[in-house]
Amino acid sequence: MSLRIAFMGTPEFAARSLATIAGAGHEIVRVYTQPPRPAGRGQEMRKSPVHALAEAFGIEVKTPERFREADVLEDFASLDLDVACVVAYGQILPLEALEAPRLGCLNLHASLLPRWRGAAPIQRAIQAGDEVTGVQIMQMEEGLDTGPVLMSEIVPIAPDDTAGSLHDKLMETGAELWPRTLAALERGSLQAVAQVDEGVTYAKKISSAEARIDWSRPAGEVCDHIRGLSPFPGAWFSLDTQKGAVRVKVHFAEPEKGEGEPGEALDDNLLIACGRGAVRLKRLQREGKGVMGADEFLRGTAVPAGTRL
């Protein structure tokens, strides 16, 4: 027997789950995703990764601007669903939607709840220096990521993980949770575990203002900040050149011994002083250029000892 499912999601992270659920043989009667948005240099309207994949699978796609509209909710309820599977959809579902499917709505979240509820759990886990994270599927409630956990998998955070590499690990691990969860749901054997009230943290959305590197922080924190914002939006500093100030993004750095004024280059090879210790910049990206290693960057842009960033 297969479940009658609606899938809700938008980015690549969600598309991987859609592919896995479809491959498990369940009946996906409709996909909901965010409307096409202008993207790229030409600002052409672009469908989301979930939208494109759903069309390739021949699944009906709906892109309501507001899921709370009465006609959207009425249409959703008419689908006679067993369950809705939600992954990074980008809209908050009202109670009427959560209660419409026979078995409710399930959500895949990229953290070990109640740590890092909210919009940016992958980035915030790295920025905080966490050594482990994970993926969980929970029963959705009206609160923000507050529902009981149904299935969970722990994922270690490696010292060289960036937000990009950890995103990919969690995307794959999370997608593989769906067949197990839905099979248990069919059997009626899922065990819901309520979230504890202790250890709650919130992963607020990444703002552009916080991307600038604060060299006054300890070296380990600077490295974690850089990793947590790589590849997007990218932690950055301003560098004075003969042609004026340019913005340089840093995609990876490692802590090293060193002492100096925060932001001061301690040698000619991108060892930068922090509030405590120093960091060696390893992967950089100058405005309008691609990501490159330190040696390649220095061949085009000198940063001699004594330079202040």
Buried (B, 14 or more C-beta within 10 A) or exposed (E): EEBBBBBBBBBBBBBBBBBBBBEBEBEBBBBBBBEBEEEEEEEEEBBBBBBBBBEEBEBEBBBBEEBBEEEBBEEBBEBEBBBBBBBBBBBEBBEBBBEBBEBBBBBBBBBBBBBBBBBBBBBBBBBBBBEEBBBBBBBBBEEEBBBBBBBBBEBEBEEEBBBBBBBBBBBBBBBBBBBBBBBBBBEEEBEEEEBEEEEBBBBEEBEEEEBEBBBBBBBBBBBBBBBBBBBEBBBBBEBEEEEEEBBBBBBBBBBBEBEBEBBBBBBEBBBBBBBBBBBBBBBBBBEEBEBBEBEBBBEEBEBEEEBBB
